[in-house]
Amino acid sequence: MFNDKILNCKDCGRDFEFTASEQEFYAEKGFTNEPGRCPECRAAKKAQNRNGGFGRQQREMFPAVCASCGKETMVPFQPSGDRPVYCRDCFQPRSRSNW
């Protein structure tokens, strides 16, 4: 038997209700920990993670010229000049044919 509980959000510090039905849901799913965030902060955290969160920085991109078609492109590494660099359109068919 579950009873409603008042918990404190670790992000915003606000109190929120952990209802008996939510506790039952958690138990059915096998979750052993109570939520640490209020519903609003949980939703914000999920949205942040979907949009490339986790504290990741934007990947640095470098200009290059495709060795196949000659088109200017951007790649996620500094081209050294000793190996060919391909644009997305030319690279994808190459990588699939190597399987």
C-alpha positions as CSV (number, residue, x, y, z in Angstrom):
1,M,0.0,0.0,0.0
2,F,1.4,3.3,-1.1
3,N,0.8,6.8,0.4
4,D,1.4,10.2,-1.2
5,K,4.8,11.7,-0.2
6,I,6.3,15.1,-0.3
7,L,9.8,15.2,-1.8
8,N,12.3,18.0,-2.5
9,C,13.6,18.6,-6.0
10,K,17.4,18.5,-6.1
11,D,17.5,21.0,-9.0
12,C,15.1,23.8,-8.1
13,G,14.6,23.0,-4.3
14,R,10.9,23.1,-4.6
15,D,8.7,20.5,-2.8
16,F,6.6,18.2,-5.0
17,E,4.2,15.4,-4.5
18,F,5.2,11.8,-5.2
19,T,1.7,10.3,-5.5
20,A,0.7,6.7,-4.5
21,S,-0.1,6.0,-8.1
22,E,3.4,7.2,-9.2
23,Q,4.9,5.0,-6.5
24,E,3.0,2.0,-7.7
25,F,4.2,2.7,-11.3
26,Y,7.8,2.9,-10.1
27,A,7.4,-0.4,-8.2
28,E,5.9,-2.1,-11.3
29,K,8.8,-0.9,-13.4
30,G,11.3,-2.2,-10.7
31,F,12.6,1.3,-9.9
32,T,14.1,1.3,-6.4
33,N,14.9,5.0,-6.1
34,E,12.4,7.9,-5.6
35,P,12.6,10.7,-8.1
36,G,15.1,13.4,-7.3
37,R,13.5,16.0,-9.5
38,C,10.1,17.6,-9.7
39,P,8.1,16.8,-12.9
40,E,9.0,20.2,-14.4
41,C,12.8,19.7,-13.8
42,R,12.5,16.1,-15.0
43,A,10.9,17.3,-18.3
44,A,13.5,20.0,-18.7
45,K,16.4,17.5,-18.1
46,K,14.9,15.1,-20.7
47,A,14.5,18.0,-23.2
48,Q,18.2,19.0,-22.6
49,N,19.4,15.4,-23.1
50,R,17.4,15.1,-26.4
51,N,18.9,18.3,-27.7
52,G,22.5,17.2,-27.3
53,G,22.9,17.8,-23.6
54,F,25.2,15.9,-21.3
55,G,27.5,18.9,-21.2
56,R,28.8,18.1,-24.7
57,Q,30.3,20.9,-26.6
58,Q,29.5,21.6,-30.2
59,R,31.9,19.6,-32.4
60,E,34.6,21.7,-34.1
61,M,34.4,21.4,-37.8
62,F,37.2,22.1,-40.4
63,P,37.0,23.2,-44.0
64,A,38.1,20.7,-46.7
65,V,37.8,20.1,-50.4
66,C,36.3,16.7,-51.5
67,A,38.9,14.5,-53.2
68,S,36.1,13.0,-55.4
69,C,33.9,15.8,-56.6
70,G,35.9,18.9,-55.6
71,K,33.1,20.4,-53.6
72,E,33.9,22.5,-50.5
73,T,32.8,20.7,-47.3
74,M,33.2,20.7,-43.5
75,V,34.6,17.7,-41.6
76,P,34.9,16.9,-37.9
77,F,38.7,16.5,-38.0
78,Q,41.7,18.6,-39.1
79,P,42.7,17.2,-42.5
80,S,46.4,16.5,-42.6
81,G,46.8,16.4,-46.4
82,D,48.2,12.9,-46.6
83,R,44.9,11.2,-47.0
84,P,41.9,12.0,-49.2
85,V,38.9,13.7,-47.6
86,Y,35.3,13.3,-49.0
87,C,32.1,15.2,-48.7
88,R,29.1,13.5,-47.2
89,D,27.6,12.6,-50.6
90,C,30.8,11.0,-51.8
91,F,31.8,9.4,-48.5
92,Q,28.5,7.5,-47.8
93,P,28.5,5.3,-51.0
94,R,32.2,4.4,-50.3
95,S,31.6,3.4,-46.7
96,R,28.7,1.1,-47.6
97,S,30.6,-0.6,-50.4
98,N,33.3,-1.6,-47.8
99,W,30.9,-3.8,-45.7
